[in-house]
Amino acid sequence: MIRMIAAGLAWTGRHGTAALAVSIFIGMAVPALSAYLRPYLTVAVFSLLTLAFLRVDQHAIKMRLRRPTLLIAALVWMMLGAPFLTYLVIEFAGLSDYGSDLVLALYISTAAPPVMAAPAFIYLLGLDGTLSLALCVAAMILTPLTAPVIGELMLGAALPLSVGGLATQLSMLLAGAFLISLAIRKLAGQERLSRSLLHISGLNVLLLLFFAIAAMDGVAASFANKPLFTLGLTSLTFLLAFIQIALCLILFAPASREDAYAIAHTCGTRNMGLMVAALGGTLPEFTWLWFAVGQFPIYTLPLVLKPFVRVFCRLNAKTVTQQT
């Protein structure tokens, strides 16, 4: 039985990418399952964080830290620049007049760190994911410091938790996941972990599937009752992701195109689930729907952008060849 489970996890780790793309549709197709799993969303987020820390390639991060300028610039933009720009848009466009639920939705979409699956998505596109990996780890470490400040700026009294409470919740989630992953590393040993990477990847895919189904609670009903509204909201989450990606490509154009795209894709896929977990797993109806349909761009962008990335990086390769 143990061998069968191990083989199943390894197979999932090898072929799980397609499953991730369709998992959100499973949640919509089986709404009763989504409603049942929703209360366990925080557990899924914590488990995913633990696996993310367990899978971190320390050597790859050390290599990136030898030339930290680009990493620091990307980190500052991602965790402070993009949320502050969102705040300015909210203020000048008067979006707060439409209610705090919309502002909360924009907050969790721009103040959250990247999803830890971002490096895997970038590797899937045939690019080097080490810069993305370093960004993800550094952004998660900074989140308890930056997210509460941005939340106070954007929402003020409408922030569901106090600034201190949010910082504490984020710190507990991240520190707890890191300590458990550290204990597993000590008990299992690096050699055994290296042999088990496919099994860990398979477990990660299953947890992402669990998370995606839980996040889809209420989406099918919303599409049935308010199809145009829900479709429009879904389009807006795609638009926000594309805007974040486009701004990064422009800002980091002086870097290589591969690095610029790695930063852009990482910035465009935010870990809203971490923010939801830190807020206790409860959100206003509109914000929850935004969070739910916001999973569509996260899970489908690698497939949608793959042709663009090929052309984008091919042009960069030609430019480098001509210069040499």
N, C-alpha and C positions, 0 to 999 in steps of 0.2 A: 504493500500500500504506500509506504514512504517513497519507494522508487517510482511508483506511478505518479505520485504528487510532484516529485522532483522533476520527472520527465515532462509533466504537464506545464510546470512553471517555466522550464527551459524553453519549451516550444512556444509558450506565450511570449517570452522575452524576445525570441527571434522573429515572431510574426505579429507582435502586438500593435504595431503602428496603425494598421488598418482598423483594428478593433477600437482604438482610441477615437478615430474619426467618426465611427458609427455609434459609439456608446451614448452620445447625447440624444441620438434618435431613439435608442432603446428606452431611455427614460421617458421620452414623449409617448412612445407606443404603449408603455406599461405604467400609466399614471399612478395606479395603486401601489406599485413597487416603489416609485419615487416618494410618495407620501410616507410610506413605511420607513424608508431609509433616511429621510430628511433629518430626524432628530439625532442621527449618528454622524452628521456631516463634520462636526468638530473632531470626532474620533478619527475620521478618514483623513482630515487635514493634518492632524498630529502624526498619524502613521506615515503619511507621505513625507512630511518633514524629516522624520526619523530615517526613512530610507534614503532621502536626498542627502543627508549628512553622511550616511553610511557609504554612499556611492561616490562621494567627493574624491576626485583624483588630486591628492595633495601635491604630487610632483608637477602636474599641469599648472596648478595655481602658483606654485613657487616660480615656475618658468615665466609666467606672466608678470609676477611681482618684480622681476628683475628690471622691467621697463614699465614703471607704474603710471607714467604720465597720462596715457590714453585711458587706462582703467579709472584713474581718479576723475578725469574730466567726464567720462561717461557716467560715473557714479553720481557726481554732483548734479549733472543734468537730469538723470533718471529720478533721483530721490528728492531733489529740491527744485530744479529748473522747471521740469514738466508740470509738477503740481502747482507751483507758483504761477505759471502761465495760465493754467486752468482757472486758478482763483481770479486772475485779472479778467479772463473772458467772462466768468460768472458775474463779476462786478460791473463791467462795462456793458455787457449784453443784458443785464437785469434778469439773469436766469433765476436768482433767488426769489423773484416775484412769483415763480411757478411752484414754490414750496420747497421745504427742506429735503423732501424725499429725492428730488432731482439732484440737488447739491450733494447729498449723501452718496448717490449713485456715481456722480463724477469724482467724488473724493476717493471711493474705494477703487475706482478705475485708474487713478493716476498716482495715488500716494502709496499703493501696495508695491512690494518688491516684485520682481519677475517670477513667473512660475518656474519651479526647479526642473521642469521638463524642457525648458527652452534650449539648453545645450543639446539635448537628444534630438529636438526638432531640427536644429541647425546641422547636426551630424547627418540627419536624414537627407538634407538637401545637398550633401556632399561637401560641406564646408567644415572648417576647423571650429570646434565648439569650445575651445579652452578659454577664450576671452569671455564668452557668454557664461561659462561656469564660474569664473572668477567674479564676474559682475553679480551673478545670482547670490553667491555666498556673501560677498561684501554688502550687498543691498539688504539681505536678510538681517545681518548683524546691525546695520544702521536703522532698520525699520522702527524699533522701539523708541529711538530718539527723534526721528523725522516725522513719522506718521502722526503722533499726537499733536505736534506743533502745527502741522498742516491742517489737521482736523479742527483745532481751535481757530485757526485763521479762516477756514472755509465755512465752518458751521457754528462756531461759538457755542451758545447755550443749547443749540439743536443737536450737538454731538451726543449720541446715545450713551456714551460713557464719559466720565471726567478725563481730562488729559492724563492725570496720574493713573487712573484705572486702566485706560487703554494701554499706556506704556507698560504697566504691570502685566496685563493679560498677554501682550505680545512677547514680553520678556520670558514669561513662564512657558509659553508654547515653544519658543525657540530654544531656550535653555534646557527645557525638559527633553525635547527631541534630540538635542546635541548630546546630552549626558547619556541617554539610553543608547544612542548610536556608538558613543565612546565605549560604553560597557560591552556592547556586542563585539566591537573591534577587539577588545582585550580578551574576551572569552573565546572568540572564534579564531583569532590570529589572522594576520594579513594574507598568508598563503591560502588558507581555506576560503577567505572572502574572495580572493582573486579567482579561485576555481568556481565560485558560486555566483559570479556576476550575472550570468544568464538567468539563474533562479531569482536573484534579487530584482532583475529587470522584469521578469514575469510577474512577480508579486507586486511590483510597482504598477504595472499595467492593470492588474486586477483592482488595485486600490483606486487608480484613476477612473476605472470603469464604475466602481462603487460611488466615487465622488460625483461623477458626471450624472449618474442616474438620480442620486439624491438631490443634486442641484436643479434637476428638471421638474421638480414638484410644482405643479400649477401651470406649467408652460403649455401643455396640451389643451387644458381648459381655456387658457387665454387665447390661444390660436383659434379655438372653436367659437368662443364668444365674441372676441374682438380681433378678428384676423388682420385687418389693416393696421390697427394700432400696434399689435404685437410684431407684425412684419416690419413696420416702421421703426419700432424700438430696436429690433434686431439689426436693422440697417444702420442705425445710429452707433451701435456698439462696434460694428465693422468700420464705420467711418472714423470713429475715435482711434481705433487700432491703426488704421491706415495713416491718419494724421500724425500719430506718434512715430510711426515708422518713417514717414516722409521727412519729418523734421530732423530726425536723427541722421538720415542719409545726407541731408543738406549740411547739418552742423559738423558732421564727422567726415565730410568729403575729403579733407586733406589726408586722412588715413587711407590705408588700402581699402579697396571696395569690399573685400571679404570681411575685414574688421568692421567697416562701417555698417555692413548689413548685419553682422553678428550683433552689434550694439542695437541697431534699429529693431530687429526682430525680438530681441530680449526685452527692449523697452515697450514694445507693442503688445506683449503677452503678460499681463499683470496677474499676480496671485490674489485675486479678490477673495478667494476662499479663506485665506489667512486672515483677512480683515473681518470677514463674516464670523469666523471662529472666535476672534478676539472680542467681537461685539456680542458674543453669547449665542450666536447662531440664529438670532431673531432680527429681522429687518422689516420696515414698512413694506406693504404689498408691492408698490411700484419699484422700490429699490431692489427687492428680492427678484422681481421679474427681470430687471436690468441685469442683475448678477447672473441669473439663470441663462438668459439669451446671450449674455456676454461670454459664455463658454463656447459658443459657435465659432467666433473668430479664433479663439485660442486653439481649438482642436482641428480647425480646417485650414488655417493660414499656411501651414507647410505644403499642403496640396495645392492651394490656390496660387501661391507665390512661386512655386517651383519653376515654371517656365521663365518668369521674370528674373529669378536669381541666376539661372543658367546664362541668360543673355547679359545680365549685369556683370557677372564675374568673368564672362568670356571677353567682354570689352576691356575689362581691367587687365586681363592677361595679355591681350593684344597691345595695350598701351605700354605695359612693362617691357614686352618683347621689343617694341619699336625704340624705346628709350635705351635699351641695352645694346 
